[in-house]
Amino acid sequence: MRRITSLFPSTPGHGPTRSRAPRLTAAAAAAAVLPLALSACGSDGGTTSSDGTWAPDRPIEITAPAATGGGWDTLARTSARLLESEGLVEQSIQVVNKPGAGGAIGWAYVAGHEADPHKLFVTSPPILLVPMAGDSEYDHDDFTPIARLATDYMVYLVPADSEMETFQDLVDMVGEGGANIGGGSGPGSMDHVALAGAVDAAGGDAAAASYVPFDGGGEAMTALLGGHVDSAVVGVSEAAGMLAAGELRALGVSSPETVEAFPEIPTLLEQDIDFTFDIWRGVMAPAGLEEAQVAYYEDLFADLMETQAWQEESVSLGWTDAYQNSEDFGAFLDEQRTAYTEILTEVGLQ
């Protein structure tokens, strides 16, 4: 088979390694009078001490730019829950869902809160792919990168009672013109690229695959269970619950090696299909944040990833830690935009 390896490299993580200065908690800030008098940090709040550290002074909001049940929602809710349960934040964390337009509605919402350090959103390849398709007026340059957290992979799903047993069976169905395949991102975006690239690598006609977009992997899997599509392509973490329950079955996974949580799912490589696809997942914020605010969140998520609770959740969801700080994540995003252009051209989606 022709080699179409993903141009989306991940950095296998062993947890964050950067040194971190202690954060100033709200309680400590309240006690730090006289030489550490606190001042409001801009019109959007938070407190900054004279030593330059910043802390939020109101609830933090994390936006998932999709419906519940998808990869963005899973990352947002997992992060929020563990940040609170592990005692890493003193303010509460609220998750809001802003589905629609492949993420563009959520990005527009966040963009409307420029310089607000209490607003975050979770992100993955569509922040690059959707604007490239002309379907969003905002791209990654319009936001502040905070941290890359993890790498996820794609699974290619069918109903548990499907006659298809291998990914090649799906490719054959595509060739016969009878396959409708759902995904949780828009045309030309992440799930569509992962499908087209795999079909092409297997010797099929990527353009013949009838891709049906939904607002998140949760909706795509619901459509699959309801018989509205023949297959679905979503992230491993999105499908984890339904796979574990036996409601759906995976024909393959786009990882370079077997996913620890689902050793029974063969990789595409093991099926002689030379294709891998990484879904990096991270956190961003509105434009205009100050250095101290970015540093607070960099350290916060680095601390989160060192907890046993995060490590256990990551394994169960099929995530691999791949931490990058704000500067490195920003450079990574620039590199990925160039790489995506190449693969979109190769599989005929641009």
HELIX and SHEET records of a PDB file:
HELIX    1   1 ALA A   26  ALA A   31  1                                   6    
HELIX    2   2 LEU A   34  LEU A   36  5                                   3    
HELIX    3   3 GLY A   71  SER A   85  1                                  15    
HELIX    4   4 ALA A  101  GLY A  103  5                                   3    
HELIX    5   5 ALA A  104  ALA A  111  1                                   8    
HELIX    6   6 PRO A  126  MET A  132  1                                   7    
HELIX    7   7 HIS A  140  ASP A  142  5                                   3    
HELIX    8   8 PHE A  167  GLY A  175  1                                   9    
HELIX    9   9 MET A  190  ALA A  201  1                                  12    
HELIX   10  10 ALA A  206  ALA A  208  5                                   3    
HELIX   11  11 GLY A  217  LEU A  225  1                                   9    
HELIX   12  12 VAL A  236  ALA A  244  1                                   9    
HELIX   13  13 LEU A  269  GLN A  271  5                                   3    
HELIX   14  14 GLU A  291  MET A  305  1                                  15    
HELIX   15  15 GLN A  308  LEU A  317  1                                  10    
HELIX   16  16 SER A  326  GLU A  346  1                                  21    
SHEET    1   A 3 SER A  39  ALA A  40  0                                        
SHEET    2   A 3 THR A  47  THR A  48 -1                                        
SHEET    3   A 3 TRP A  54  ALA A  55 -1                                        
SHEET    1   B 8 ILE A  93  ASN A  97  0                                        
SHEET    2   B 8 ILE A  60  ALA A  64  1                                        
SHEET    3   B 8 LYS A 119  THR A 123  1                                        
SHEET    4   B 8 ASP A 278  PRO A 286 -1                                        
SHEET    5   B 8 PHE A 143  PRO A 159 -1                                        
SHEET    6   B 8 SER A 231  GLY A 235 -1                                        
SHEET    7   B 8 ASN A 180  GLY A 183  1                                        
SHEET    8   B 8 SER A 210  PRO A 213  1                                        
SHEET    1   C 6 ILE A  93  ASN A  97  0                                        
SHEET    2   C 6 ILE A  60  ALA A  64  1                                        
SHEET    3   C 6 LYS A 119  THR A 123  1                                        
SHEET    4   C 6 ASP A 278  PRO A 286 -1                                        
SHEET    5   C 6 PHE A 143  PRO A 159 -1                                        
SHEET    6   C 6 LEU A 248  VAL A 253 -1                                        
SHEET    1   D 6 ILE A  93  ASN A  97  0                                        
SHEET    2   D 6 ILE A  60  ALA A  64  1                                        
SHEET    3   D 6 LYS A 119  THR A 123  1                                        
SHEET    4   D 6 ASP A 278  PRO A 286 -1                                        
SHEET    5   D 6 PHE A 143  PRO A 159 -1                                        
SHEET    6   D 6 THR A 320  GLN A 324 -1                                        
END                                                                             
